[in-house]
Amino acid sequence: MTAVPVVLDASDISRALTRIAHEIVERNKGCANVVLLGIPTRGVPLAKRIAQRLQDIDGTQVPSGSIDITMYRDDLRLKPARALSITEVPVEGVDDKLVILVDDVLFSGRTIRAAMDAVSDLGRPQAIQLATLVDRGHRELPIRADYVGKNLPTAFDEAVHVHLSELDGEDSVVLGRDRS
């Protein structure tokens, strides 16, 4: 049996999220107007971790929430029915805020397009940025992340599996084969 290649371990993920938080503060000259929205499933705990790091760095409590993109996906008719996730928008809302979408893996860009559509139904943000733990390439839409933990060129048939302690009991990013 072949060992599963671990691309990032817990300390690598921690460093990547800290770097992302520093980049957010630097690029936006603080984070007083920032709202983080995690894309379920693993983007939500990543958004909470980044929010905590932003508070540690900048001293500002950054609101974080989640945004369900299920009904905005362009593949609804192609795949079986899915359960809806919860959308939790911070009380500050998104109007005139810098919304940073947070996801675990950026691949085709279709999930992010759906998330941007969902955000526009919530209000009118000042701007939308994207933070992702892993960017694996293979974009189908003209979307790129503003903040990336690790660029990981992959073969199209490879899969990137992100494990987070909140959901999986450990932090790691591993490569595997796609099941399709």
RAQUIDA-V885858 format. One record per pair of residues at least 6 apart in sequence whose ideal C-beta (glycine too) atoms are under 7 Angstrom apart, sorted by the first residue. I is the first residue (numbers start at 0). J is the second residue. Records with the same first field share a line. If there is no record, write none. Layout:
I->J + J
//
This chain:
3->173 + 175
4->173 + 174
5->171 + 173
6->151 + 172 + 173 + 174
7->15 + 149 + 171 + 172
8->171
9->169 + 170 + 171
12->132 + 170 + 172
15->132 + 148 + 149
16->45 + 48 + 49 + 52 + 148
17->52
19->49 + 130 + 146 + 148
20->49 + 52 + 53 + 56
21->56
22->146
23->30 + 33 + 53 + 99 + 146
24->30 + 53 + 56 + 57
27->33 + 97
29->57 + 59
30->53 + 57 + 59 + 61
31->59
32->96 + 97 + 125
33->61 + 97 + 99
34->62 + 89 + 91 + 93 + 96 + 98
35->46 + 49 + 50 + 61 + 63 + 99 + 101
36->46 + 64 + 65 + 66 + 98 + 100 + 101 + 118
37->43 + 45 + 46 + 63 + 65 + 101
38->66 + 68 + 100 + 101 + 102 + 110 + 114
39->65 + 67 + 84
40->166
41->103 + 161 + 163 + 166
42->101 + 102 + 103
43->65
44->163 + 165 + 166
45->101 + 103 + 132
46->63 + 101
47->63
49->101 + 130
50->61 + 63
53->59 + 61
54->60 + 61
62->89 + 91
63->89
64->87 + 88 + 89
65->84 + 85 + 86 + 87
66->86 + 114 + 117 + 118
67->83 + 84 + 85 + 86
68->110 + 113 + 114 + 117
69->81 + 83 + 84
71->113 + 116 + 117
72->113
73->109
88->121
92->122
93->118 + 121 + 122 + 124
94->122 + 123
95->125
96->124 + 125
97->124 + 125 + 126 + 128
98->118 + 124 + 127
99->128 + 130
100->111 + 114 + 127 + 129
101->130
102->110 + 111 + 131
103->131 + 132 + 133 + 161
104->131 + 132 + 133 + 135 + 159 + 161
105->111 + 131 + 134 + 135 + 144
106->135 + 137
107->137 + 138 + 139 + 140
108->138 + 139 + 140 + 142
109->139 + 140
111->129 + 142
112->140 + 142
115->127
118->124 + 127
128->145
129->144 + 145
130->144 + 145 + 146
131->144 + 147 + 148
132->148 + 161
133->148 + 149 + 151 + 159 + 161 + 172
134->144 + 147 + 150 + 151
135->151 + 153 + 159
136->152 + 153
137->155
151->159
153->159
156->176 + 177
157->174 + 176 + 177
158->175 + 176 + 177
159->172 + 174
160->173 + 175
161->172
162->169 + 170 + 171
163->170
164->170
//
